[in-house]
Amino acid sequence: MTSDLSQKAQAHLMPHYTKGAAWRAENHLVLDRGEGCYVWDTAGNKYLDGLAGLFCTNMGHGRADFAATASKQMERLAFFPTWGFSTPPAVEAATMIAERAPGDLDEVFFVNSGSEAVESALKFARNYHLSQGDEGRYKVIARDWAYHGTTLGALTVTGVPKFREPFLPMMWDGVRHVRNTYGDSISEGGTAADLASVQAIEQMILDEGPDTVALVIAEPVQNGRGALVPPEGYWQELRRICDKYGVLLCADEVINAFGRLGHWTGSERFGVVPDMITFAKGVTSAYQPLGGVIMRRPLVEAIWDSPMGIFMHGSTFGGHPVSAAVAVANMRAMHDENILQHVLDHEDYFKGQLDELMLTHDCVKEVRGTGYFYAVEFMADRVAGRDLSDAQAAALQGGVLGSFVREARVMIRPDDRGATMLTISPPLIADRGVLDDLVNRVDQILNRTGAWLAAG
């Protein structure tokens, strides 16, 4: 059975972001079922899901209540679009999301994925400025190594070189990338306004011409380059700069929102009200595809009250009633099971355990992150101050690290975006027992990596 499914997968199923050599390997994995923070393959082997699927199965696997919600909604009304109509689940989901968003972010536009959410935010920014007569505003400022999606508009905003380079001739020319917050800190006696990462954004607006810039987009905690937590006051400075030059501010929270940082939104955690928040992944804990953009009501009303009168964008399945019903069930469960407080109660313990691993493994350069979202970055020898050689980094990124992860039977991500890292992001229901199990498996990987580096 297992061998047959593996062969069929290799013959007919086209994978996402997977090299052909890896997909064709004899040890191809077919996952069969999940429960809580664990999944099993078709051979019965058990794995710890330390990445929450892909930053999204926040409430864990095997929720029969979510499945029952989807089934009930399918029986009642399986589908109708939100083109001039609404459905009870879409209305309820939008209301619950708006109630959990900061400030006057009260309007919810549904799509089906994070990439579509970012595309929608880009189009909304342009649409808004056009409605106000600012026809020259179309440029977008994003950050180096930021990942914002795979569709062409979102990919243009993405700052990961290897994802962009094959498609550069197909991309529009309106995006400018500036430095992210990696390595940036406030010097003694200074303020967030002194941050090089802040000044880079304002300088880019000035260099391009403020009347040409439509949007600044950033993740509260940036995924690319490894769980980059911004310095205190960074987001307040972004808000100040955007207000100063009439630029919209979008927090891309496809990963950050719905509990990953212990709050409904990362914007809430960092005390800012952006003009838009993009979301996906955790809104349904991945039990159904759903994404979207939360917009400030005055911006939406400005479009509707303008001669334009419409946000010129839509999709067939945006606000799908089954997905929306599952989102409602997911948000209710998060509230009833006190998931946000659970993350806040455990984040220091989790980070502390990972920090302990760094102290006992010289191959760890740094542990970064907050909430239930972390990156472990490698170097050859921290004590000796020796970084990975190009050959070591290439080998670790090319499969060595992935084999250590597989052998530890843990689903975490060997990451090569700007450094050699492990990305760790467990389901939000993970308790101390699961966190200890996860840290122990990471310890195994670090042991193997350290021995491999020592062997030359």
N, C-alpha and C positions, 0 to 999 in steps of 0.2 A: 504493500500500500504506500509506504513512505517513499520507496524508490520510484514507484510508478508516478506519484505526484511530483516528485523532484524532476523526473525526466520530462513530464508534460509542462512543468513550469519553465524549464530550460528551453523547451521546444517552441512554446507559444506565448508565454507571459513576458512582456517587455518591462524591465525594471526601471525604477527611477534612480537617477544619480548613482548608478552601480556600474563599475567597469566590467567589460565582457569576461575577462579572465576570472573575476570573482564570481560572476553569475554562473559560469560554466564549471566551477569547481565541483569536485565529487561530494563535498560536505554541504551541499545546498540545503538550507534549512526551510522547512515548511511548518509554520506555526498553526496549531490546531485549536487551542482553547486558552482561556485566561480566567483567573480568579484573583481578585484583590490586586496585589502588586506583583503577581507571578503569572507567567505564561508557560505553556507546554507545547512541544513540537509533536509531530505525528508519530514519533518513536517513543513518546512518553517522557522525554527529558524535560526537566524543569529549569526555568530561567527566571532570574529576578529582573523585572522591568525597571531599570534605573533611569530611563529616559521618558517615562510616561508615554510610550508609543513614539511620539515625536513632539514632546512638550504638551501633550493634549489629553491623555486619559487621566485627567486629574482626580476623578472619583474612583479610579481603579477599574479592573475588568470584571465582567460577569454580573452587572447590575440588572437583575431581572425586572426591577421596577421601571427602569428606562425602556427595556424591551417591551414591557406591557403597555407603556405609554405610547410608544411608536405604533404598536399593533392596533391599539384602540383608535388612534387617530386615522390610521389607514382605512379602518372599517367605516369610520364616520365621513371623512373627506380626505382622500389620499392626496389630492393636489388641486390647487387653483392659484393662478399667478396674482401678484400684487400690482397689477397694471390697472389702476382705477378701482380696484376692489381690495378688501382685506379679509382675513380669516381670524377667528377667535385666537388660535395659537400665536399667529404673527402679532396681533395686537397685544396679547398678554406678554409675550416675550419682549417686544419693544418697550412696553411700559416698565417691566422689571429691570431691563438693562438701563433705561434712562434714570430710573430711581436710584440706581447704584453708581451712576456716573457723577463726576464732580460738577459743581457750578450749574450753568445753564446748558449743559450738553444733554439735550432733551429729545433730539430727533434721531431715529435709528433707521439706517438704510441697509437692508439685508442683501448679502450675496452668498457665495458658497465656499469661499476659501480666503486665506490670508492674502494671496496674490491679487485676487479680485477686489479685496478690501482696499489694498493700496492703490490699485488702478482707479477705484472709485474716488478715493481721496484726492488723487491727482486731478481727475476730471472735475471734481467738485470745486477745488481751488480755482481752476481756470474758469469754470462756469460762474462762480461767484464774482470774480474780478471783472469778467465781461459784463455781467449784469449791472455792475456799478460804473461801467464806462471805462475801466482800466484795461484797454485792449492790449497794452504792451506787456502786461504781466503774464509770463508763462514759465519762467525759470524756477527750478527747484534746487534747493541746497540740501544735500545729504552728507553722510559721514563715511570716511574710509572704513572698509571692511564690514560695513553694515549690510545685513541681508534683509531685503524688503520684498522678495518674491521672484517668480520665474517668468510671468507673462512679460511681454516686451516693455511695456511702460514701467512696471515694477522692477524689471531687470535693469533698465536704464538707471533707476534710482539706486539699485543695489551697488555696493562698493567692493564686492569680492571679485578680483581680477579674473580668475579662471572661469567663473560663471559668465562673465560679460564678454570676454575676448572673442569667442567664436561668432558672436552676433553683433559686433560693433557696427558693421555697415547698415544694420537694420534699426539702429537706435536713433531717437531724436536727440537734438543738440542742446537741449535746455537744462541739463543737470550739471551741477557743479559739486564736487566732493571736497570736503575739508577734513582736517584731522579730527579723530575721535578723542575720547577722554583717557585713553590708555596712557599711563605714566604722568598724567597731568595732576597737579595738586596746588593748593593755595599756600603760598609762602607765608611765613609768620608776619602778622600784621597786615596781610592783604585781604582781599575779598574775592568772591567768585568772578567779579568783573575782570580780575587780573588773569584769569585762566587763559592759557594759550588757545585752548579748545573753544572757549567763548569768543575770544577776539578774532579767531579765524572765521567764524560765522559772520560777525558784523563786518569784517573787512571784505569778505566775499560779496556781501550785499552792496557795499559801497563800490567795489571794483566793477561789479556787473551793472550797477545803476539801480537804486531802490525801486524805481518805477517799472523795472522789468522782472522783479522777483515776485513770484506768487506764493511760494510755500517753503517752509523749513520742516523737514521730517526727520525724526529720530526715535529710537527705542529708549524708554526709561532706563532699563538695563540692557545694554547692547549684547546680542548673541554673538555675532561675528567678532573675532579676536578674543572671545572667551569671557562671557559674563562680566562685562565692564560696568561697574557701579559708578555713577557720576559723583564728583565731589559735591559737597553740600552747597546749595545755592545755584548750581549749574542750571537747573531748569527754570528758576526764577529769572536768571539772566537771559535765557532764550525767550521767555515770555516778554521781558522788557524790550529786547531788541526787535522782536517781531511787531510789537505794538508801536514802537518808535517809527518803523518804516512801512507800516501798513501791510505787513506780510502775515499770512496765515501760518499757524503752528500746528503740526500734526504729531501726536504721539503714536507711533506704531507699536501697538500692544498685542499683536497676534500671539506672542508668547507670554508677555508680562501679565495680561489681564486675567481675571477670573481665578485669582488666588495664588498664582505662582510666586508672588512676592508678599503674600499674606494680606492682601487687600483686593477689593473688587477690581481696581485698576492700579497700575504702577504710578499713574499721575497722582492718584490719591496719596500713595506712599511718599512721593516726593513733593507734595504740596503745591501742585500747579493745575491750572485749568487751561488746557490747550483748546484750540478751535475745533479739532477733530481727534477722535481716538479710533484707530482701526483695531479690529478684534477678529478672532476665529478660534480654532483649536479648542481651548478650554470651555467655551461657551456651552458646548454640549458634551464635554468630556470625550469628544470624538465618537460618540455613539451615532451621530448623524453629521453630515457635512453642513456647516453653517459659518458664515463670516459676516462682516459688516463694518459700517462706519457710524460712529456716534458724532453728530454735529451740534454745534451751538445753535439754539433756536433762532436767534437774531440773524444769523447768516442765511439760514433756510428761508426765513420770512423776507429777507432782503431780495433774494432771487425771485420768490413768488410775487412780490410787490413791484418788481421791475418790469419793463416792457418785455423782457425775455420770458418771465413767468413760469419757467420750468427748469428742473435739473435734467439735462438732456442725456440720460443714462438709464440703463435697466438690464435685467437678465431674466430669462424664463423662470429659473428656479429660486431666485432671491426671495427669502421669506417663506420657503416651502413649509406647508403646515405640519408635516411630520417632523422635520428638523426643528421647527419652532416649538412644537409641543415637547420635544426632548430637551430643548434648552430650558424651558420652564421647569420641567422635572429636575433637571440638573441644578439649577439655581436654588430651587426649593430644598433639595437635598443638601446642598452646600450650607444653606442657612440652618436647617434643622440639625445637621451634624456638626455645626460649629467649626467648619473646615478652616476658615480664615484664622481664627484664634489658634487652632491646632498647628498651623504652619508657623505662626508667630511664637508659639510656645516651644517649638522644636528647632527653630532655625539656628539659635546659638549653639545648641548641642550638636547639631549636624555640622555646622561650620567648625566647631571646636574639634570634632573627630577628624575632619579632613585636615585641619591644621596640624593635628598630632601626627598624621601620616607624613606631612611635609617634613616635620622635624626628624622623623626616623628614616626618611628616604632622601638621599642626596641627589637623586635624579629629578626631584620636584623643585621647580623654580618658584612657583607661586600658586596659591589657591585664591580664587576670586569668586565673588558672588554674594547673594543674599537670598532670604526666603528659602525656597526649594529649587534653587537655580545656581549651579556652580561650574567652574572650569578649573581643572588641574593642569598646569603648564609644566612641560619637561625641560630639563637642561642636562648636560652630560654630568656635571658635578657642581652642586651648589656651593659646597665648602671651598672647592678650588676656584670657584668663579668661572667655570668652563662651560660655555654653551655647546649645544649639539653641533657637530660638524654637518656640512651639507649632506654627506653620505649617510650619517646616522639619521638625520631628519628624514631624508628620502626613504630610507629603509623602514623606519618606524611608521611613516605615513603611508608607505606602499604596501603594507600588509602585516608587518611584524607586530605592531601594536594591536591591530585587529584580531590576530590569532590569539594573543594573550587575553583579550577581552572575551573571545568565544570560549576559550578553555576555562575561564572563570564562570561561565554560564551566567553572564550578566549583560543586559541590554543597556549599554552606555555608548557614547559616540566618540570614536577616535576622530579628532578634529584637526584639520590642517589649514584652517583659515587664518593665516598670519603667524602661526606658531604651531608647534606640535603639542596637542592637548587632549584631555578627556573632558567631554561635556557630560554633566550629571544633573538629572532633573527628574526625580522620582514622582510617582503619583502623590497627590497632596494628602492622601489618607495614610501614607507611610508613618508608622509609629516607631518607637525606639527600637523595637525588635527588628523591624524591616531596615531601619537606618543602620543599625549595627551590622546586619547581614550585608547590606550594600557596601559599607565601609570595609568590611572584611574582604569582600571580593575585590574592591579597588586595591586593597593592601596586597592581595595576590598578584594583581597586574603590575603593581609597582615593584614588587620583589622580582618578578620575571624581567621587567624592563631594566632594573638596576643590574641584574646579573648579565643580561645581554650586553649592556653598555660596558660593563667591566671586562667582558670577554673580548671586547674589541671588534 
